[in-house]
Amino acid sequence: MTRAIFIIAAAFLATAANAESVAELHEKELNAIDANNDGFLSRDEFNAFSDYAFQTMDEDKNGTLGQDEAKPFLDIKQFQDVDRNKDSFVSRSEYDAQMNDDFGVADQNGNGLLD
């Protein structure tokens, strides 16, 4: 499950630099966060995953992701794009804003579900 979290988190956060599609993610990883097993990711399922992923990546539990914590998942350009206030940390609100944007991009038909 941890590997799946990092793969999915990296894919979604990478959209700050380039468009990734949920369809490009491995089915096994998607199934790991599809709580009701309906083959889709609802916004609630996605948000629950996002919360878990942030908490897992925030190794020092200080509520931010430093460059060292993010390095396994984001290159420096991606990190800088997510770090909207340019303070060299990704705050929870910056992370949430990026994940929200990424969900919107991935939800191409606007139905609130990712498939």
N, C-alpha and C positions, 0 to 999 in steps of 0.2 A: 504494500500500500504506500509506503514512504516513497519508493521509486516512482510510483504513479503520480503522487502529489507533485514531485519535482518536475517531472516531464510535463504535466499539464500546466503547472504554474509558470514554468519557463516559456511554454508555448503561448500562453495568454499574455504574459508580461512582455514577450517579444513583439507583440503587435504594436507596441509603442514605436518600434523601429521598422517593422514590416508586417504585412497582413498575414496572419496565420489563420487557418480555419480549423474549427473543431473536427471537421471531417478528416483532417490530416492526422489527427491523433489516433493512436492505437486503440482498437475496440476494447481491449482488456482494461486500459486505463480509464476509459469513459465509463465502463460498467462499474468500476470501483467507486464512482461517485454518483451513479444513477440510483439513488436510494430506493425508489419504488419500482425499479427494473422495468420501466416502460419504454426504454430505448431512446429517451429524450432527457435532456438536462433542463429542468425548470430553473427560473431565476433563484428560487429558494434553495434548490440543490446546489446550484453554482455558488451562491453566497455562503452556504455551509462549507463547501469545499474551500472557497477562498479564505474563510476565517481559519479553518484548520491549517491550510497551507502557510498562511502568514505566521501563525503561532509556531508552527514547526520550523520555519526558516529563521524566526527571531530567536536565535540560540541563547542570547544573553537576557532575553525576556524584558527588554527595556522599551518595547513598543515601537521600535524603529528597526529598519534593516540598514546596517552599515555596508560599505562596499565589500568587506570581507565575507559577510554573511550572504550577500547576494551574488558574489563571484561565481559560485557553482552553477547559477541559473541564468545570469545576465552578463553580457559583455559590458564594457564601460559605457558605450554609447546608449545601450538599452537602459542601463542604470540611470544615466543622466537624463534620459527622456522621461522616466518615471519620477525622478526627483524634481518635481515641478518648481519647488522654491529654491533649488540649487544650493542646499545646505550640506550636501554630501551624505545625506541620510534619506531613506525612503520612509516617511511616516506612515502610520496606519491610514490616515485620510488620503494620502497620495496613492498608496497601494489600492485602497478601495475605489478611488476615482478611476484609476487605470483599469482595474478589473471590471468596473461598471462600463467604461468605454468599450473595453474588449468584448464584453457580453453583447453590447449593442451592435458592434461590427459583425460578430459571429452570427447573430440572430438576423440573418439576411432577409427573411420574410416577415419579420416583426411580430411573430406570434408568441414571443416570450419563451420559446423552447429552442434548445440547440439539439440538432440530430446529427 
